Amino acid sequence: MTKTLLVVAAVLAMTAATVAQNTPSNVRPRASDLGLKVGILPTGPLDAITDVAGVVVGHTTVIRGDDVRTGVTAVLPHPGNMFREKVPGAVFVGNAFGKLVGSTQVNELGEIETPILLTSTLSVPRVADALIDYMLVLPGNEDVESINPLVGETNDGYLNDIRGRHITREDVFAAIKNAKGGPVEEGSVGAGTGTVAFGFKGGIGTSSRRLPPKLGGYTVGVLVQTNFGGVLTIAGAPVGRELGRYYLREELQQEGSVTDRGNGSVMVVIATDAPVDARNLKRTAAKAMLGLGRTGAAGSNGSGDYVIAFSTAPQVRIRSEGKASPRQIEVLPNDAMSPLFLAVIEATEEAVYNSLLRATTTTGRGHTVEALPIEKTTEILKKYGAIK
């Protein structure tokens, strides 16, 4: 074989290896595939945020060479012009060590006017700038002189050359334009390409819950970008402890071992078709923290824990021309919110599990982060009665 052919073969082999380690595998299960039942409420048909009618999700995954493992994830409350047809929204801050662009205006006005984008920490300004570009060129926005981009992040610097800020305008446009309904790709994709959670490979995860008809039959969907630590607990089973990888292990046992430092961040996006105003959306967003707590999240000093919530109900949308005040529209009263709170808690918990279960072992910047071991995890879940 000639030298040229050897080089080509080597490049192809390296590319195949990179794709294999970073592409979610069909053989890696979701929580429901393991027989895990999280909570009491039923899921939607897809068990995904896209069970909320109109919501679409898109990813751009950026993998180059040995050091670039990053991406963008886009969540669109509806596929139309978000500036001309805003949705009520709110942001809840669990711990503010993060860079969430656009949050103050969302909470001041109670409106979301762009797609919601998730990415890598140092890429937030570039992603926000590209999102502004995208919105300004949409038909109907020719006279727009102010755009509030909503862009969240977690830090993927352990596996990714974060200082290189490799996300481009084209990557952002692709994530938005390729957004679609149906099943959502999870694990080591999009904004979850280079993330780490509980000492294992984290990523994108999603889940949904549907209320019974007598409670309105509303759907709640959650999508997470997991990059945080703690003591992984799945449906009450101490998985992290059993696997020997958890926050403060070295300090407690006074010996060196594989552990989880408890650092990192999480982004949670909540969608619902229930007619909820911005005030109660913020209350709803706060309940995601309870779902994270069930998974064993440590909520460390260095974590940016943010939740973005919105309603897709047509009657509460805010239109640019002749818009009505949300207070003049019939929305769910406070007394009707509790079932939605529970739906958020359960869907957030399961979305975190799905982000771990679907993620694949990834190598970047000389580091390898293993995926959560399915066989051992299944044994632990059976041992503690979480599954049969």
N, C-alpha and C positions, 0 to 999 in steps of 0.2 A: 504493500500500500504506500502511495506517495506521501511525502510530508504534508502536502496540502490537504489530502484526503484525511490524514490523521488529525490535523487541526480541526477540520470541519466535523469529523466524527466526535471529537472531544467537546466541541461547542454544543453540538446537538445533544450529547449526553448530559452536559451540565444544564442545558435548558430544560430537558425532560425532567431532571432531578429537581430543579427549582419549581417547575409546575407541579410535580407530584407532591412535594412537601407543602405547598401552599394552596392547593386546590381542594376544597372540601370533598371528602369521599362519600360516595353513596352508601358505603358500608358502615360509616359512623352514624350512630342513631341519634334521634332526638329523645327527649325525656319520655315522651309518650310511647316511643318504640320499645323502651325498657319496661313498659308497664307501670311507669310512675304516674300517679294521680296527684297532682298538686292542688290542694284545696277542695272545695265542694262545688264550685260553679262549673258548668260545661264550657268547653272551648267552642270557638267558631269552627267552621268546616276546615279551614287551613291551619288553625291554631297560630295565627300570625296577625300582625298589625293590618295587613291588607284584607282581613275579614271586615274591617270598617269600610263600607262602600265608598269608593272614590279615592281612597288612599293608595298611592303608588310608591314603590321603593326602587332605587337604582344604585348600583355600585360601580366605581372605577377602582380596580386593583392595580397598584403600581409595583412591579417586581423587576429589578434590574441588577445584574451582577451579584456580588456577595453582600452588599450593604444596604440596598434599597428595598424596604418592605413596608409599604404605606398605602394610602388610598383615600377615597372619598365615598361617603354614603349619603344619598339624598332621600329625604322623606317629603313627599308632596301631599298636603291635605286634600288637594284636588288637582286635576291635570290642567285646569284653566289658568287664566292670568291672575296670579295671587294678589297683585297690587290692586286690580280692579274689583276683585271679589275676595276680600280679606276674611279670615276666620277668627273667631274669638280664641284667645290663647293666653297662657300664663307661664311664668318660669318660677320654679321653686329652687332655692339654693340650700343644699344640705351642708356643704362645706365649700367655701369660695376660693380655694386654691386652684384657679383655672382661668381660662380665657374664653368666655362665652360672649361673642359679639352680638349686640342687638338686644340684650335682655332688658335693659332699663326702659327702652321705649315700649317693648311688649308689655311689661308690667304697668307702665304709666297709662297706656291707651287700651290695653286689653285686646290687642289685635296682632295677628301675624300676617305679614304681607309679602313674604317670599317663601320659597322652599326652605326646609330645615336641612342644613348640611352639617355632617360630622367629618372630622379629619384629624390630622396630626397637629400637635400643639403649635409648633413654629410655622406651620403652613396656614394658620387661621387668617392672617391678613391677606395673603394671596387668594385664598379661597373666597373670602368676603368680597374682595375686589372683583374677582371673576363673576361672582353671583350678582353684583351690581351691574356688570356688563351685560349679563344674561337678561336681567330684568329690563334694562333701559332699551334694549332692541326689540322687545316684544311688541307686536302690533297693539296699538292702543296706548302705549306708554310714551309716545313721542314728546309729550309736554311735561313729563315727570321730572322734577328737580330734586327729589329727596327719596331715597330708598333705605329701608332699615333691614340689612341682611342679617339673618339669624344663623350663626355658625358656632358650633361647639366642638370640643376636642378632648382627646386624651393623649398622653405622652408615650409615643412608641419608640423612644430613643434607645432602648436596650437592643432591639432587633433591627432598627432602621437608622440610617444616616439622617437624623432629624435636622442637623444643622444645614444639610444640603437643600432643604425645602424643595423637594422634588415634585410637588403637585403643581400642575400647570393649568392654565385657563381651559385648555382642551379637555383635561381630565375632569374638571368641574362641569363643563358643558355636557360631556358624555354621561356622567352620572345622572344629571337631571333629565337629559333627553332619552336615555335608555330606561328610565324609571317605568315600572309596570306593576299591574296587579298580579294576583296569583301567588304561588309559593314564593317565599323570600329566601334567597341564598344566605346561609348563615356560616359562622365560624371565621376562618382566616381570609376574609374578603373585605373589600372596601376599606372603611375606616378601621376595621378590625384586623387588618392584615398583619400589623406588627405589635399587637397588644398582648399583655400578659395578665392573667387573673388567678389569684390564689396560688401563685407559683407555677401554674400550668398555662398552656396557650389559651388566651382569651379570644375575644372577637365580637362578632355581631350575633345577637340572638333575638328571637321574637316569640310572642305568644299572644293569645287572646282569651277573652271570657265573654259569655253571653248571658244576660239576665233572663229569667223566666218571663213569659208573656204577662203575667199579672203584675210584674214590676217594670213593664214597658218594653221588654224584649230587646233592650239596647245592647250594643256590642262595645267592648273596650279592647283595644289592641295596644301592645307595648313592644317597642324595639329598644335594645340596649347595645351600647358599645362598652365592653367590659375591659378594664385595665387597672384593677384594684386588688387589694389583698385582704387577708383575714384568716379565719379558720373555716374552711369550706364545709358547709353542712347542707346535705341534700335531703329534703323531706324529713328532717330530724336526725338523719344518720350522720355521724361524725366522720365524714369521708376524708377530710384533710388530716385529721388526727390519726386515723387508721393508716393513711398512706405516708405518714411521717413528714408531711409538708404543710406547715402552717405558721402563722405569725407568732413570734416570740419563742419558737421551739428551742433555739440555741440558748437563749437566756434562761429558760426554765430548766433545761436539762444540763446546762453548763458544759456543753460539748459541741464540737463542730458537726454540722449535718446539713443536708439539703433542707432549706426552709423557705418561708415566704416573708418578705420584709414588711408587708402590710401597706406599702405605698401604692400610689397610682390613683386613677380617677375612674369615674363612670358617667356616661351620658344616658339618660332615659328619655325616650319620646313616647308620649301617650296620646292616642287618638280615640275618640268616641263619637258615635252618631247620636248620642243623647243631646238634647237641646240645653246646654249648660253655658252659663255666662262666665266671663273671665274670673270673677271673684271665686266662684265655686270650682273653676278649673284649677286655680291655684291651690285650693284645699285638696282637690283630687291629686294634684301633683305631689303634694307633701306626703301622701300615703305610700308613694313608691319607696320611700325610705324604710317603711316597715317591711316591704317585700325584700329589699336588699338586706335588711337585718336578719331575715329568716335564712338567708344563704350563708351567713357568717361574716358579712362585710365588717371590716374594722373601722371604717370611717376615720382614717388616719389624718394627722396634721397636714400631710402633703397631698391629700386627695381633693380633687375637684368633683364634687357630687352635685350634678345638675339634672333637673327634670323639666322638660318642656311638654305642656299639655295643650291640646286644642280640640275643638268640636267641629265636626263636619256637617252638622244639621243645617239644611238649607235655610230654615227660618231664622237662624241666628247669624248668618253671614252678613258682612258689612260691605255694601257696594259703594263704589266711589261716587256714582251719580244718584242723587236722591236717597241717600242712605238714611235708614231709620235708626234711632237710638236703640241699642239692645234692651234698654229698660222698658221700651214700649212693646217688646216681643215676649210672648209667653215662654218662660224657661222653667226648668225644674226647680222646685222650691228646696230649701235646705233639708227638709224632712225626707226628701226623696234621694238624697245623695249617698246614704250609707251603703246600699248595695253596690253602687259604682266604686266606692272606696275599696270594698272587699275585692271587687273585680281587678282593680289596679294592683292591689297587694299580691294576689295570686298570679296574675299575668307577669308582673315584674319578676317574681321569684322564678317562675318557670323559664322566662326569657333568659335569665342568667345561666340557668342550667343548660339550656340549648346552646348558648354561646360557647360553653366549655366542651360540651359533648360533640359538637359539630366541628370544632377547631382541630387543626392538624399540626403535628410537630413541625416547627419552623426554625430554620437557621438563618442568622443574619448578623453581621458585624462580629463574626467570630463566636457568637453565642448560639446555643441551641436550647429552645424551650419546648419541652415535651408536651404532647397532648395529654389530657386526662385519660388514664388507662381504663378502657371500657370494661375489660374482663374483671379487673380487680375492683373497680367501682361497683359493678353489678353484684359481686360477691358481698361487698360491704352493705349494699342496700338490702340484700336478702338477709344478711346476718341481723340487721336491726329492724326487719319487718317493714321496710319502706316499699318493697315489692315482693311478690311471691316467687 
